[in-house]
Amino acid sequence: MLVRSLAVLTAVAALLVALSIRFLADGVIEQVSGTALYASMVYAAVVFLLPRRAPWISGLIAVAFCWAVEFSQLTGVPAVLSERSLAARLALGVQFDLIDVLWYPAGVVPLVLLHTLLASKRPSARGAVHDY
């Protein structure tokens, strides 16, 4: 329960930071921070859905998902869906950007490290790093 609660709080915090940056900044800062914070929200979603996974596994799943979404933009399907839906635009993006591929891990790795640190501090009945 604690893990899922923290995952929700992390996603909300990432969204609030992303929206604040979008309101206050423009250009490159907005682009790269939005990409990294999107990946942070994906990591939080993975942890919420799969709370007993090791942090590094959750991180790999989150980055793989982000990369899959980014590379799917090469097909043009997300662009078509984005024309019809703001939610699709926010979730799937519009066009491929190789820089985004590099920034997704930047949004996930700090959370994996923090999650690992918090998990190591918490006593566990089975001794597993990820068992809460």
C-alpha positions as CSV (number, residue, x, y, z in Angstrom):
1,M,0.0,0.0,0.0
2,L,2.8,2.4,0.9
3,V,4.6,1.8,-2.5
4,R,1.4,2.5,-4.4
5,S,0.7,5.7,-2.4
6,L,4.3,6.9,-3.1
7,A,3.9,6.1,-6.8
8,V,0.8,8.2,-7.0
9,L,2.4,11.1,-5.1
10,T,5.5,10.8,-7.4
11,A,3.3,11.0,-10.5
12,V,1.3,14.0,-9.2
13,A,4.6,15.8,-8.2
14,A,6.1,15.1,-11.7
15,L,2.9,16.4,-13.4
16,L,2.9,19.6,-11.2
17,V,6.6,20.2,-11.9
18,A,6.0,19.6,-15.6
19,L,3.1,22.0,-15.8
20,S,5.0,24.6,-13.8
21,I,7.9,24.5,-16.1
22,R,5.6,24.6,-19.1
23,F,4.1,27.8,-17.6
24,L,7.4,29.4,-16.7
25,A,9.8,28.2,-19.3
26,D,10.0,27.8,-23.1
27,G,12.1,26.1,-25.6
28,V,14.8,23.5,-24.8
29,I,14.2,23.5,-21.0
30,E,10.5,22.9,-21.5
31,Q,11.2,20.1,-24.0
32,V,13.8,18.1,-22.1
33,S,12.2,18.5,-18.7
34,G,8.8,17.5,-20.1
35,T,10.4,14.4,-21.6
36,A,12.2,13.4,-18.4
37,L,9.1,14.1,-16.3
38,Y,6.9,12.1,-18.6
39,A,9.3,9.2,-18.1
40,S,9.1,9.8,-14.3
41,M,5.3,9.5,-14.5
42,V,5.7,6.3,-16.5
43,Y,8.0,4.9,-13.8
44,A,5.5,5.8,-11.2
45,A,2.7,4.0,-13.2
46,V,4.9,0.9,-13.5
47,V,5.6,0.9,-9.8
48,F,1.9,1.4,-9.1
49,L,0.8,-1.5,-11.3
50,L,3.7,-3.8,-10.4
51,P,4.7,-2.8,-6.8
52,R,6.7,-5.9,-6.0
53,R,9.1,-5.6,-8.9
54,A,12.7,-4.6,-8.1
55,P,13.3,-0.9,-8.8
56,W,15.7,-1.6,-11.7
57,I,13.2,-3.9,-13.4
58,S,10.5,-1.2,-13.0
59,G,13.0,1.2,-14.5
60,L,13.7,-1.0,-17.5
61,I,10.0,-1.4,-18.1
62,A,9.4,2.3,-17.9
63,V,12.3,3.2,-20.3
64,A,11.3,0.5,-22.7
65,F,7.7,1.8,-22.7
66,C,8.9,5.3,-23.3
67,W,11.1,4.2,-26.1
68,A,8.3,2.1,-27.7
69,V,6.1,5.2,-27.7
70,E,8.8,7.4,-29.1
71,F,9.7,4.9,-31.9
72,S,6.0,4.4,-32.7
73,Q,6.0,8.0,-33.7
74,L,7.9,7.0,-36.8
75,T,4.8,5.3,-38.0
76,G,2.7,8.4,-38.0
77,V,-0.1,6.7,-36.0
78,P,0.4,8.8,-32.8
79,A,0.3,12.0,-35.0
80,V,-3.1,11.0,-36.4
81,L,-4.4,10.1,-33.0
82,S,-3.0,13.3,-31.5
83,E,-5.0,15.4,-34.0
84,R,-8.2,13.9,-32.6
85,S,-7.4,13.8,-28.9
86,L,-5.4,16.0,-26.4
87,A,-5.0,12.9,-24.2
88,A,-3.4,11.0,-27.1
89,R,-1.2,14.0,-27.8
90,L,0.0,14.1,-24.2
91,A,0.5,10.4,-23.9
92,L,1.8,9.5,-27.4
93,G,3.4,12.7,-28.7
94,V,3.4,13.7,-32.3
95,Q,6.8,13.2,-34.0
96,F,9.9,11.3,-33.3
97,D,12.8,13.1,-31.6
98,L,16.1,11.2,-31.0
99,I,16.9,13.6,-28.1
100,D,13.8,12.3,-26.3
101,V,15.2,8.8,-26.5
102,L,18.2,10.0,-24.5
103,W,16.2,12.0,-21.9
104,Y,13.8,9.2,-20.9
105,P,16.4,7.5,-18.8
106,A,17.2,10.8,-17.1
107,G,13.7,10.9,-15.8
108,V,13.8,7.2,-14.6
109,V,17.3,6.7,-13.2
110,P,16.9,9.1,-10.3
111,L,13.7,7.5,-9.2
112,V,15.2,4.0,-9.5
113,L,18.0,5.1,-7.3
114,L,15.7,6.7,-4.8
115,H,13.4,3.7,-4.8
116,T,16.3,1.4,-4.2
117,L,17.6,3.5,-1.3
118,L,14.1,3.7,0.3
119,A,13.6,-0.1,-0.2
120,S,17.0,-0.9,1.4
121,K,16.0,1.2,4.5
122,R,12.7,-0.6,4.9
123,P,12.8,-3.9,6.8
124,S,11.3,-6.8,4.8
125,A,9.9,-10.1,5.9
126,R,11.5,-12.0,3.0
127,G,14.6,-9.9,2.8
128,A,13.8,-8.8,-0.8
129,V,14.8,-5.3,-1.7
130,H,11.4,-4.7,-3.4
131,D,9.0,-6.5,-1.1
132,Y,7.0,-4.0,0.9
